[in-house]
Amino acid sequence: MNIKPLTSEFTHKRRLKSGYDSEHPDRNVRNYALMYGENNTRGYNVNFSGKLPNESVTAAKTLMEKIMDSRAFNWLTGFAGEHNVAAASLIALFLAGGLRPAITISLPGKKDLEDKIYAAGHSMASGVIGFGFSTLITTPIDSGIKFIYKDAKKMRKEDYDKLTVKELADYIRKNNLTPEKIADKMESDKLSKEDILKQLKDNSGNPISHEKMAQFIKDNKGQIIPLKKFVIKEIKDKNGNVIETKVLYPGYLKIVADKVDKVNELKHLLATTTDIMEKENLMKQIKNLENHMKGIDTTMHNISEWAIAIPRAMLTIALIPPILKYVFHVEKGKSANKKAENNTTTQTVVDANKAILSNSMKAFKEFTGGDK
Amino acid sequence: MNISHNISPKFNTQYNYNLDKRCAKPQPQTFTGMNISKGYDKFCEEVGKHFCRPIFDNFVVNKLGYTIRNSENAVKHFLAVGSVITSGMYMHQTYTNKKMDKDRRATLTVNQGFTLLLSTLGAYTLDGSLKSWWKKQHERYLRLNAAGNSAWDGMNEMNSDMNKQTIEKVAKGETKLEMTIKDDKALNKLVKKFIKSDVVLDKNSKMGIFAEKLADAGIKVANPEDKNALIQKCKSIIATGSAEMKEKIANAVKTENIVRKNFIEINDYLDKYGEQHVVDKSMLKRLKIRSKGFAALRSILVFGFVYRFFVPLAVVKPTNLLCDKYLEYKKQAKQKNAV
């Protein structure tokens, strides 16, 4: 009779080995779930690898795809997407801080060893300083830029609520918004477009006054789309008379804000025009403006590279001596003497060892290489 | 007899362990870690408010953005200019270094300038030659992900629609072919460029969109994937063919030029229509950033490799040798003059 100890059967590996699963498929939790149509993510699930289920596509992968799918590579692409300058310096840290010094020193040629060590120290210093300095300075700037865009979106709604009826009416007057236009732009859950149109016109079909329109929009909490993005500010002279009403974008940078406004305007025009040539022209203009905004974004993320270039280089030069001293144990100027001393001492030790070996242990003599 | 086989799965330790884990309450996050990340966020906010907004809100950034607006990968220009600034500083320092003698200073400075020029040229050429290969890898990378896969298909669909519409519009005469091609040489160059960087939008057809246009004009080769043969055929037609065929090729090139200009790139597509393919907002955000990062990584890798690794290793020794030889030559010349 073969009685197995109970516990040994119930570890995962032993269960597989013992054939328990194949003999009793319904007693395995996962198989049970599969067989009887239960949700198979219940309990222990081999198929769930920790990733979000619809994120991975299962297929035979080549080596390249395995690398691309790895966690490290995904981190690298994410990092490069968010912080261009820091990613460039990270690559430089790997290449100039690690690989280049190693190759420089391991290259053949004993004569210019000092030069080589100096070159290695320089490349190491530039790699380390480049990475540290760039990351320290550019990462908060990148996040700050992100915050500007976030802020622009966040402040839109708040500022919309702050708008008074008068300001809203001013905007409607200034932009010559007809009831049709407002009905097009207004986002409301309760009212349909026709209802809005009806409310904005009086019995004879003429549009109601601007103030009433503004009141209506405010009452229904409708938002006219471009209004989300700015507040109107009145500029007054000494007597308190309004000289002009100005549209201010609190969130966006000024150089971006006027482009956002223009894109919205052009998009509205695009929806209303029917002429094909005109449409193409408008589309070109919109694309140009959008590309310009993208260019500004790229510039903001990368221009810090230029600003930090000179201080970084100066810091690198300053850091070469300590790196040479603590990493390679070489000090410039003293190195020649030191090397000579070292050579003589090591030589004597080696000679002494050889003498001992040759005298006392003759068997080891055959194993000492490089002596011929 | 195996006693253990009669045990119900309810007593399976693995099962119970997982059950317990599910029942356990989630542990609160560590206090210090949260504080640090919160503090960092606050710090970044302040940086954005008080530093980024006033600093970047000026005409220089505006103008720079305008200059690079049509650049396919603008990061590399910034990297190149950054290197020029750094090297310029090193050059200046070498030239004003009083410890060195005058001749050596000058030659070293020239040496550094020459290295800079060479590496910049090398980096740009390597970057350009990797372009189409990298784009294929970009597709491969995004297709590993279900959302990215469907987004790429959506982009292809949109581009192929645009391609068809452009062809129709040109045929109807709604879109004018404004491009001017100077002579046969320029035409040959454009044909070569378009064939080499041809884009396959339809999964089923192996032909690129430019090859399709050529096929419509009656120019075909036996193997649709043999690009060199197609280039040669076009070249021979342009050199010795009839004027009618030549014009057909020119028209195909002009149409293709419009199509290429209106192509929507994957990053723009994700920005505009990404929500159609990914419902989860955070996942879409991650996908966008990774896709952008992959596109930028080409230039970052190439420029890093050339500037910081290849050129310093490969060029320093030969240039040093040249420098020494020049110094020797100058010494000899001096001696001759003295005699």
Chai-1 contact restraints between the chains, C-beta under 6 A:
chainA,res_idxA,chainB,res_idxB,connection_type,confidence,min_distance_angstrom,max_distance_angstrom,comment,restraint_id
A,M1,B,M1,contact,1.0,0.0,6.0,A-B,restraint_1
A,I3,B,I3,contact,1.0,0.0,6.0,A-B,restraint_2
A,K4,B,S4,contact,1.0,0.0,6.0,A-B,restraint_3
A,L6,B,S4,contact,1.0,0.0,6.0,A-B,restraint_4
A,E9,B,S4,contact,1.0,0.0,6.0,A-B,restraint_5
A,F10,B,N12,contact,1.0,0.0,6.0,A-B,restraint_6
A,F10,B,T13,contact,1.0,0.0,6.0,A-B,restraint_7
A,H12,B,Q14,contact,1.0,0.0,6.0,A-B,restraint_8
A,R27,B,P9,contact,1.0,0.0,6.0,A-B,restraint_9
A,V29,B,P9,contact,1.0,0.0,6.0,A-B,restraint_10
A,V29,B,Y15,contact,1.0,0.0,6.0,A-B,restraint_11
A,G43,B,Y15,contact,1.0,0.0,6.0,A-B,restraint_12
A,G43,B,N18,contact,1.0,0.0,6.0,A-B,restraint_13
A,Y44,B,Q14,contact,1.0,0.0,6.0,A-B,restraint_14
A,Y44,B,N18,contact,1.0,0.0,6.0,A-B,restraint_15
A,N54,B,A146,contact,1.0,0.0,6.0,A-B,restraint_16
A,E55,B,N145,contact,1.0,0.0,6.0,A-B,restraint_17
A,V57,B,A146,contact,1.0,0.0,6.0,A-B,restraint_18
A,M68,B,Y141,contact,1.0,0.0,6.0,A-B,restraint_19
A,M68,B,L144,contact,1.0,0.0,6.0,A-B,restraint_20
A,D69,B,L144,contact,1.0,0.0,6.0,A-B,restraint_21
A,T77,B,R290,contact,1.0,0.0,6.0,A-B,restraint_22
A,T77,B,G293,contact,1.0,0.0,6.0,A-B,restraint_23
A,T77,B,F294,contact,1.0,0.0,6.0,A-B,restraint_24
A,G78,B,I289,contact,1.0,0.0,6.0,A-B,restraint_25
A,G78,B,R290,contact,1.0,0.0,6.0,A-B,restraint_26
A,G78,B,G293,contact,1.0,0.0,6.0,A-B,restraint_27
A,A80,B,G293,contact,1.0,0.0,6.0,A-B,restraint_28
A,A80,B,A296,contact,1.0,0.0,6.0,A-B,restraint_29
A,A80,B,L297,contact,1.0,0.0,6.0,A-B,restraint_30
A,G81,B,I289,contact,1.0,0.0,6.0,A-B,restraint_31
A,G81,B,R290,contact,1.0,0.0,6.0,A-B,restraint_32
A,G81,B,K292,contact,1.0,0.0,6.0,A-B,restraint_33
A,G81,B,G293,contact,1.0,0.0,6.0,A-B,restraint_34
A,E82,B,I289,contact,1.0,0.0,6.0,A-B,restraint_35
A,N84,B,V75,contact,1.0,0.0,6.0,A-B,restraint_36
A,N84,B,A296,contact,1.0,0.0,6.0,A-B,restraint_37
A,A87,B,I300,contact,1.0,0.0,6.0,A-B,restraint_38
A,A88,B,I300,contact,1.0,0.0,6.0,A-B,restraint_39
A,I91,B,I300,contact,1.0,0.0,6.0,A-B,restraint_40
A,I91,B,G304,contact,1.0,0.0,6.0,A-B,restraint_41
A,A92,B,G304,contact,1.0,0.0,6.0,A-B,restraint_42
A,A92,B,R308,contact,1.0,0.0,6.0,A-B,restraint_43
A,L95,B,G304,contact,1.0,0.0,6.0,A-B,restraint_44
A,L95,B,R308,contact,1.0,0.0,6.0,A-B,restraint_45
A,L95,B,F309,contact,1.0,0.0,6.0,A-B,restraint_46
A,A96,B,R308,contact,1.0,0.0,6.0,A-B,restraint_47
A,R100,B,F309,contact,1.0,0.0,6.0,A-B,restraint_48
A,P140,B,C44,contact,1.0,0.0,6.0,A-B,restraint_49
A,P140,B,V47,contact,1.0,0.0,6.0,A-B,restraint_50
A,S143,B,C44,contact,1.0,0.0,6.0,A-B,restraint_51
A,G144,B,C44,contact,1.0,0.0,6.0,A-B,restraint_52
A,G144,B,V47,contact,1.0,0.0,6.0,A-B,restraint_53
A,G144,B,G48,contact,1.0,0.0,6.0,A-B,restraint_54
A,G144,B,C52,contact,1.0,0.0,6.0,A-B,restraint_55
A,I145,B,C52,contact,1.0,0.0,6.0,A-B,restraint_56
A,F147,B,E45,contact,1.0,0.0,6.0,A-B,restraint_57
A,F147,B,G48,contact,1.0,0.0,6.0,A-B,restraint_58
A,I148,B,G48,contact,1.0,0.0,6.0,A-B,restraint_59
A,I148,B,C52,contact,1.0,0.0,6.0,A-B,restraint_60
A,L253,B,D57,contact,1.0,0.0,6.0,A-B,restraint_61
A,K254,B,D57,contact,1.0,0.0,6.0,A-B,restraint_62
A,I255,B,D57,contact,1.0,0.0,6.0,A-B,restraint_63
A,I255,B,N62,contact,1.0,0.0,6.0,A-B,restraint_64
A,I276,B,E174,contact,1.0,0.0,6.0,A-B,restraint_65
A,N291,B,R69,contact,1.0,0.0,6.0,A-B,restraint_66
A,H292,B,G65,contact,1.0,0.0,6.0,A-B,restraint_67
A,H292,B,Y66,contact,1.0,0.0,6.0,A-B,restraint_68
A,H292,B,R69,contact,1.0,0.0,6.0,A-B,restraint_69
A,G295,B,G65,contact,1.0,0.0,6.0,A-B,restraint_70
A,G295,B,I68,contact,1.0,0.0,6.0,A-B,restraint_71
A,G295,B,R69,contact,1.0,0.0,6.0,A-B,restraint_72
A,I296,B,V61,contact,1.0,0.0,6.0,A-B,restraint_73
A,I296,B,G65,contact,1.0,0.0,6.0,A-B,restraint_74
A,T298,B,A74,contact,1.0,0.0,6.0,A-B,restraint_75
A,T299,B,V61,contact,1.0,0.0,6.0,A-B,restraint_76
A,T299,B,L64,contact,1.0,0.0,6.0,A-B,restraint_77
A,T299,B,G65,contact,1.0,0.0,6.0,A-B,restraint_78
A,M300,B,F56,contact,1.0,0.0,6.0,A-B,restraint_79
A,N302,B,F78,contact,1.0,0.0,6.0,A-B,restraint_80
A,E305,B,F78,contact,1.0,0.0,6.0,A-B,restraint_81
A,E305,B,G82,contact,1.0,0.0,6.0,A-B,restraint_82
A,W306,B,G82,contact,1.0,0.0,6.0,A-B,restraint_83
A,W306,B,I85,contact,1.0,0.0,6.0,A-B,restraint_84
A,A309,B,G82,contact,1.0,0.0,6.0,A-B,restraint_85
A,A309,B,I85,contact,1.0,0.0,6.0,A-B,restraint_86
A,A309,B,T86,contact,1.0,0.0,6.0,A-B,restraint_87
A,I310,B,M89,contact,1.0,0.0,6.0,A-B,restraint_88
A,A313,B,T86,contact,1.0,0.0,6.0,A-B,restraint_89
A,A313,B,M89,contact,1.0,0.0,6.0,A-B,restraint_90
